[in-house]
Amino acid sequence: MRITADLVNQSPTFINAVRDRELDLRGNKIPAVENLGATKDLNDTLDLTDNDLRKLDNFPLLVRLRCLLASNNRVRTLDPALAVSLPNLDSLVLSNNLVAQLVDLEPLRRLPRLQYLSLLDNPVAKDPNYRPWVIWRLPSVRVLDFQRVKDAERRAAAKLFGKAPSDLTSLAKSILDTDAKTFEPGEGLSAAKADDTTDRDVHQSSAPALAAQAQQQDQLRAKIAQSAQALAGVQRLESLMDAGHIAGSLAHTTGNEGAGAMDTDHPAETEVQNDMDMQTEQP
């Protein structure tokens, strides 16, 4: 189901436990974020839990929105412009999604007010460097995966990855270098050209075989036509026999034995004889 103005207007809106105005869009199998301008920026919390989102993007400017709930989706990528659309977001729950790499979390660095973040049950959470990396890379986060970030963890993370952006450790550089999702202009064109060349070569090499096949089909059609003519003659003879013309012809021939020809007063018998001669001449 797509997000439409009707869906927004028909969905529950209420004051939640923390006294925020919340719009509930959960469980609608929504495949993409769209048309949220219909909310008129009247909500503090937006619940997109239990849908089918693949990307967290395409948000309009929602200045009032402070909490985004998007658990149990299939989110893999985060919009780099998320901070532009949601400048006051301070809580983001992305539990049970498909975020895979630490570098995929870079768009969250642009959210200056982000304090509460959950990425439980994402593939990225299984990375041994996950928690210290998030603590180091997102210094505004105070609670990660429902556990408060401690000062000791911040010091350990700084020691592991570097105390300043200009003083990155080799581990931090290796993580940042794993971003393989940057689009390169012209990427994939060489493969497309190679595929096109291969298809053209295959077509050219198969041309003689196609010509030979067409010739065989013409010969087969000619044989079928000859067989059809022979079958028509046989059927005609059978119909004449059923009508008694063949018997009359044989009796007349016996009565005029030695004459060498059939009486021209019987055109039906003459036609039958001609048909029999034609059948004898068929190859």
Secondary structure, DSSP 4 states (H G I P E B T S, - for coil): ----HHHHHHS-EEE-TTS-EEEE-TTS---S---GGGGTT--SEEE--SS--SEE------SS--EEE--SS---EE-TTHHHH-TT--EEE--SS----GGGGGGGGG-TT--EEE-TTSGGGGSTTHHHHHHHH-TT--EETTEEPPHHHHHHHHHHH-SSTTS--HHHHHHHTT---PPPTTTTHHHHHHHHHHHHHHHHHTHHHHHHHHHHHHHHHHHHHHHHHHHHHHHHHHHHHHHTHHHHHHHHHHHTTTS-S--TT-HHHHHHHHHHHHHHH--
